[in-house]
Every structure is written in structure tokens, then in C-alpha cells.
Amino acid sequence: MITDINLQNFRSYANDSFELSPSVNIIVGPNASGKTNLLEAILMVSIGSSYRARDLEVMQFNKPWARVEAHTKDFSRVIKIEKFEDNRTIKTFIINTKIVRRLNISQTLPVVLFEPNHLLTLNGPPELRRSYIDNILEQTVTGFKALKARYKRALAQRNTQLKQGSSVTRLFVWNVRISELGGQIFRERIELIKKLQALVPDIYKSLSEHTDSIEFTYESDCKLTDYETDLLKKLEQHTELDVLRGFTSHGPHRDDLKISINSKLAGAVISRGEARTVLLAMKVVEAKLIEEIRNQKPLLLFDDVFSELDRARRLALTKLLNNYQTFITTTDADVVVRYFTESALIIPTKS
């Protein structure tokens, strides 16, 4: 857990420091007062990147660098972003005095983020659901992030060959590469979905007091029983169509996660408040999985989480959050404080 954090030239913060509670931290202030900026800084110093912007965009205008420093009980963490005249940026991490350019999984602090745009996970485009499961895998499976990067490079190479009208022989090399890497990604995703299916329904029921059934299903036009072989077959069979389109039409980059309630697509049959409950159940399970696999409690970053939840669901959620270092943003601290013990720390932001 993080004990304190300092932000310099980061978003709305010129040089500000915050002492943090090991339990619940309630970040309060009016809209546009920097609440989400503080969450973003915590996220970046923990995992190395933002969820909503490029490195250049988190720096204050006309400033040559931005810096976030955080301390835990055992070590310090620094992320520094430097800008050059052509707007290129270089990002450096310093963990206890050791300088690194990229964080591996063991150098990150696990984080679970919930922000309002995540509600689109249920009824938005498939890439949002793919990102949801892949983000969990990147925090729990060593090498998964690198695996995704290798797949992305292979996919880009095949797409370039398609646009150039390359021969079937030249494409075959990339077909094999994509099917091999794609098969590995698929297997990791399937194992995670099994865990979600085993855990989310009970958490959802505890939050909502409903008996609705939730189902997670992996959707692909490749056979789930023999994914890698069938993917290779489809890449070869659809070469002509892919050449016409200029992109690869099969693989894990096109797959989807189907989330159903009572056998109907969740995004089509539930209210916004109910959708928030489903997503929160998924986030709680995400925290539990990360803790189990990494033997380390993740930080919980919840942006405007209490809106659209009734009293019963707020109470149920707080019971699940009490065992984690949690950061909750709100415009009304009183709405949040009443659900936590007196140990909750109020962090006001500038208006």
C-alpha cells in the first residue's frame, strides 16, 4: 500500500503532496477539481501508464517534465516524464534508486480501476471487453503483456503483406505465427473466463440481492475446442477476402466476451444502475483474483463509484472494500463517509 504521494507538473497539480490512509481514502471536491487526476497519478506510479491519456497529455502545459513519487512501507517509486522540443517524451521509472525504462509484472503495484466509462464494457464495442480480460491477465500472468505485443507485431506484418498483395507463400509464415500466438492468448483468456464464471455470480447476488444468473461466454468464429488449428485454417481460407479488405479478419483481436443475465445480453436488458452493480461485481472479483495469484492486495481506484447505487448496494459494496487500500472520488463526502468506519481519510482537492 502507498503511504504518501507527491505530484509535480502533473495535470492540475504543480507541486502537491498527500498523506494516504492504509484503508479508505475519500477524494472529495467539485467537478474539475483534480479528483480523477489524483487517481490517474496513483495508477501511473503503480503500473507505469495512464488509462485515459498519452504521457505528453498528463504534463502541465509548457512544462519540460512531470514527476510522481510515491512511498510504500518498504520502498519508493518514481515515474518521470520528460518532453523534448518535437513533443517526444521519455519515461523513466526509479524503484528505490534503480532506474528502469519499462516495468515488468513484478515491479508493478497491482491495481483495480473502476471509472464511469467502464459501464460501456457491457454494451459497447467488443474491444472494451477484450481490454477488460486482457488487463487482468497482464497483471496476473507473467509474460502475457509481451505475448500480446508479439501478436500485435505479427498481425501488423500480415496486414502489411495483405495490403501489398503478397503471395500465399509469403503470408503462410505470418498465418502460422498468428495462429500460434493467438492460440496462447485464447487459452489464457478461457482460463480467466472460467474463474469469472465461478466467482462473479455470487458477488453480484451479494451486492444486488437478486437471484439473476450471470453467464460469461467466449465468442469466436474459431472452434473453441481446437482454436489454434482452426484459426490457421481460417487465415488460409480467407486470404482473398482479407486482401480485399486489407486486414486480418480472424483471431483473438476479433473475439468477444459475451456477458448475459438470465440468458439475455446484459447491456440490452438492465438499467444503468444495475449495469454499475454488474461491473462492480466483476471488479471485486478482479481484486480477489489478483490478490490470490500475486499474493498481494491490489489498490482499488474507484472514480464516482457510489452514484446510481441505492443504500443496500452501497452497504454491501463497502463490506467488500474494507480489506483493501481504497481510493474513492466523490463530490459529496458525506454520501461516502457514512458507509465506512471513522478511519476513512478525507482528501480535499482544489476547487
KAKA-V801909 format. One record per residue. N is the residue number from 1. RES is the residue in one letter. PSI is psi in whole degrees, 0 to 359 (NA if undefined). Layout:
n:res:psi
N:RES:PSI
N:RES:PSI
This chain:
n:res:psi
1:M:155
2:I:132
3:T:329
4:D:161
5:I:143
6:N:133
7:L:129
8:Q:127
9:N:31
10:F:113
11:R:239
12:S:3
13:Y:116
14:A:313
15:N:89
16:D:142
17:S:149
18:F:129
19:E:141
20:L:148
21:S:147
22:P:352
23:S:256
24:V:129
25:N:120
26:I:111
27:I:111
28:V:145
29:G:166
30:P:170
31:N:146
32:A:28
33:S:1
34:G:9
35:K:309
36:T:330
37:N:321
38:L:319
39:L:317
40:E:320
41:A:318
42:I:317
43:L:313
44:M:320
45:V:343
46:S:313
47:I:349
48:G:353
49:S:161
50:S:158
51:Y:355
52:R:2
53:A:160
54:R:163
55:D:319
56:L:327
57:E:345
58:V:351
59:M:146
60:Q:147
61:F:134
62:N:16
63:K:139
64:P:349
65:W:161
66:A:149
67:R:136
68:V:127
69:E:132
70:A:153
71:H:143
72:T:185
73:K:328
74:D:338
75:F:172
76:S:153
77:R:134
78:V:137
79:I:127
80:K:132
81:I:125
82:E:139
83:K:141
84:F:172
85:E:329
86:D:15
87:N:12
88:R:152
89:T:150
90:I:132
91:K:131
92:T:140
93:F:140
94:I:114
95:I:111
96:N:26
97:T:349
98:K:125
99:I:130
100:V:152
101:R:327
102:R:142
103:L:131
104:N:174
105:I:327
106:S:342
107:Q:356
108:T:159
109:L:125
110:P:141
111:V:142
112:V:121
113:L:135
114:F:124
115:E:156
116:P:325
117:N:343
118:H:343
119:L:336
120:L:349
121:T:326
122:L:320
123:N:9
124:G:192
125:P:157
126:P:330
127:E:333
128:L:322
129:R:324
130:R:317
131:S:323
132:Y:308
133:I:325
134:D:326
135:N:322
136:I:316
137:L:324
138:E:333
139:Q:350
140:T:341
141:V:113
142:T:128
143:G:353
144:F:321
145:K:318
146:A:323
147:L:315
148:K:321
149:A:319
150:R:319
151:Y:317
152:K:320
153:R:317
154:A:320
155:L:318
156:A:320
157:Q:315
158:R:319
159:N:323
160:T:317
161:Q:322
162:L:316
163:K:335
164:Q:358
165:G:37
166:S:161
167:S:161
168:V:324
169:T:316
170:R:326
171:L:333
172:F:321
173:V:316
174:W:329
175:N:314
176:V:316
177:R:315
178:I:320
179:S:322
180:E:309
181:L:321
182:G:322
183:G:321
184:Q:317
185:I:315
186:F:314
187:R:320
188:E:319
189:R:317
190:I:317
191:E:321
192:L:317
193:I:324
194:K:320
195:K:320
196:L:317
197:Q:326
198:A:334
199:L:322
200:V:314
201:P:317
202:D:320
203:I:318
204:Y:316
205:K:324
206:S:332
207:L:322
208:S:339
209:E:25
210:H:159
211:T:14
212:D:145
213:S:138
214:I:134
215:E:137
216:F:125
217:T:132
218:Y:127
219:E:127
220:S:153
221:D:4
222:C:151
223:K:125
224:L:338
225:T:342
226:D:59
227:Y:309
228:E:313
229:T:318
230:D:327
231:L:315
232:L:318
233:K:316
234:K:322
235:L:321
236:E:319
237:Q:330
238:H:23
239:T:314
240:E:317
241:L:321
242:D:324
243:V:317
244:L:321
245:R:329
246:G:14
247:F:164
248:T:121
249:S:2
250:H:147
251:G:175
252:P:340
253:H:353
254:R:356
255:D:173
256:D:159
257:L:116
258:K:125
259:I:116
260:S:147
261:I:122
262:N:44
263:S:13
264:K:146
265:L:127
266:A:317
267:G:341
268:A:346
269:V:357
270:I:158
271:S:170
272:R:321
273:G:320
274:E:323
275:A:320
276:R:321
277:T:317
278:V:314
279:L:321
280:L:321
281:A:318
282:M:323
283:K:322
284:V:317
285:V:321
286:E:315
287:A:317
288:K:320
289:L:317
290:I:316
291:E:318
292:E:316
293:I:320
294:R:354
295:N:41
296:Q:130
297:K:131
298:P:158
299:L:140
300:L:120
301:L:108
302:F:110
303:D:113
304:D:48
305:V:334
306:F:344
307:S:145
308:E:13
309:L:135
310:D:177
311:R:317
312:A:320
313:R:326
314:R:316
315:L:316
316:A:321
317:L:317
318:T:327
319:K:326
320:L:338
321:L:343
322:N:338
323:N:5
324:Y:155
325:Q:118
326:T:141
327:F:119
328:I:127
329:T:147
330:T:155
331:T:349
332:D:98
333:A:326
334:D:326
335:V:328
336:V:316
337:V:322
338:R:344
339:Y:357
340:F:169
341:T:175
342:E:352
343:S:351
344:A:136
345:L:129
346:I:125
347:I:103
348:P:143
349:T:165
350:K:143
351:S:NA
